Amino acid sequence: MTAVVSGVEWQRSGEYADIIYETAEGIAKITINRPERHNAFRPQTLFELQDAFNAARDDSEVGVIIFTGAGDQAFCSGGDQKIRGDDGYMGDDTVARQGIGRLNVLDLQVQIRRLPKPVVCMVAGWAIGGGNVLQVCCDLTIAADNARFGQTGPKVGSFDGGYGSWLLAQTVGLKKAREIWYLCRQYTAEEAREMGMVNTVVPLERLEEETVAWAREMLEKSPLALRMVKGAINAVSDGAAGMQQFAGDATMLYYMSDEAQEGRDAFKEKRRPEFDRFPRRP
Ligand SMILES: CC(C)(COP(=O)(O)OP(=O)(O)OC[C@H]1O[C@@H](n2cnc3c(N)ncnc32)[C@H](O)[C@@H]1OP(=O)(O)O)[C@@H](O)C(=O)NCCC(=O)NCCSC(=O)CCC(=O)c1ccccc1C(=O)O
């Protein structure tokens, strides 16, 4: 199925109930599609999002991912409070049928952080609760002028002590992060931009056009350089896990060198490796 939005011919693929996965011009667009609940997520939504982000990661044609919500009323209103059980969120899967709730948005947050391609959050309307945390986890955020941001946890009996707390604090500063969580106020797009939580604010009718323009600009850049910069920025705040990702990238680059390939070839050819050919760099 093809949909033309802001001059882009989006090609839909995948079999999903709660999300939409589309690609065009080297961009993947992943949309939470539960507008009747302001795009609140349930476990099923999160499993589908993980699948779609994996598809975008594995597609070598895709260089940038746009993450958004259906309609112009909300990007995402966090966890679906209507299916919240006593220990997490319920669904139709076998785990839920045993009466065990899930808290699986954290897996998605980690996936977005580790994904070696820029993820741009495109926010119209609400980015609230776990929805705001998701946009904080994205590399960039483009907001429409009708966007509203905030945390609700202490109001609805929840909190996010992971990225939702300390990555938010790293993004907006400690005092502001405390204000956001302790008071549960809602902030306009312009206020969110001033506190460093979004990159730019545009009129709602120009939201997708602007987001695609940012994606196209990134697609002109070196994919490996973008990957390394994302890994480097996240490594500092992700500690050992971030360093592990960065170390993996270093190994990948080394594998691509003649020097590493000499080691592999020598083993396969049952000879001594000729590493003398390679410079001992200063
Ligand atoms: C966002 C609002 C302020 C918008 O208000 P308004 O414009 O007046 O619209 P409404 O009439 O309220 O909403 C329209 C419609 O949508 C339904 N809805 C909205 N949000 C949700 C939701 N989150 N869940 C279920 N349904 C929702 C609403 O009920 C209406 O439908 P009706 O049929 O008319 O009833 C306002 O809607 C609002 O405040 N929403 C709730 C925001 C919220 O509190 N979100 C949850 C925060 S907690 C969270 O996100 C989970 C955290 C989490 O994920 C997590 C954290 C740490 C570890 C693990 C996890 C994890 O994995 O879960």
The ligand as a Gaussian input file, in Angstrom:
#p B3LYP/6-31G(d) Opt

LIG

0 1
 C       -2.858000      12.989000      27.708000
 C       -4.048000      13.634000      28.398000
 C       -3.567000      14.781000      29.284000
 C       -4.978000      14.171000      27.305000
 O       -6.152000      14.715000      27.844000
 P       -7.406000      15.007000      26.866000
 O       -6.935000      15.745000      25.671000
 O       -8.437000      15.640000      27.717000
 O       -7.859000      13.601000      26.312000
 P       -8.617000      12.433000      27.093000
 O      -10.065000      12.600000      26.945000
 O       -8.077000      12.282000      28.457000
 O       -8.097000      11.167000      26.244000
 C       -8.721000      10.744000      25.045000
 C       -8.995000       9.277000      25.134000
 O       -7.758000       8.596000      25.259000
 C       -7.726000       7.822000      26.441000
 N       -6.360000       7.819000      26.983000
 C       -5.502000       8.832000      27.043000
 N       -4.361000       8.460000      27.609000
 C       -4.493000       7.157000      27.910000
 C       -3.651000       6.192000      28.518000
 N       -2.406000       6.481000      28.881000
 N       -4.139000       4.965000      28.683000
 C       -5.372000       4.630000      28.287000
 N       -6.220000       5.494000      27.701000
 C       -5.789000       6.736000      27.525000
 C       -8.695000       8.557000      27.379000
 O       -9.135000       7.717000      28.414000
 C       -9.781000       8.952000      26.386000
 O      -10.595000       7.845000      26.039000
 P      -12.088000       7.664000      26.652000
 O      -12.684000       6.555000      25.848000
 O      -12.775000       9.000000      26.476000
 O      -11.888000       7.295000      28.083000
 C       -4.823000      12.603000      29.240000
 O       -5.446000      11.704000      28.367000
 C       -3.970000      11.871000      30.194000
 O       -3.553000      12.384000      31.213000
 N       -3.702000      10.583000      29.874000
 C       -2.996000       9.680000      30.759000
 C       -1.500000       9.924000      30.677000
 C       -0.794000       8.954000      31.614000
 O       -0.933000       9.057000      32.795000
 N       -0.079000       8.008000      31.032000
 C        0.520000       6.903000      31.747000
 C        1.767000       7.320000      32.506000
 S        2.538000       5.910000      33.234000
 C        3.306000       5.237000      31.861000
 O        3.385000       5.781000      30.812000
 C        3.898000       3.877000      32.011000
 C        5.337000       3.950000      32.380000
 C        6.051000       2.824000      31.797000
 O        5.759000       2.532000      30.696000
 C        7.117000       2.158000      32.563000
 C        7.845000       2.894000      33.454000
 C        8.858000       2.330000      34.151000
 C        9.141000       0.982000      33.993000
 C        8.442000       0.233000      33.064000
 C        7.406000       0.826000      32.362000
 C        6.620000      -0.014000      31.436000
 O        7.204000      -0.805000      30.686000
 O        5.387000       0.100000      31.451000

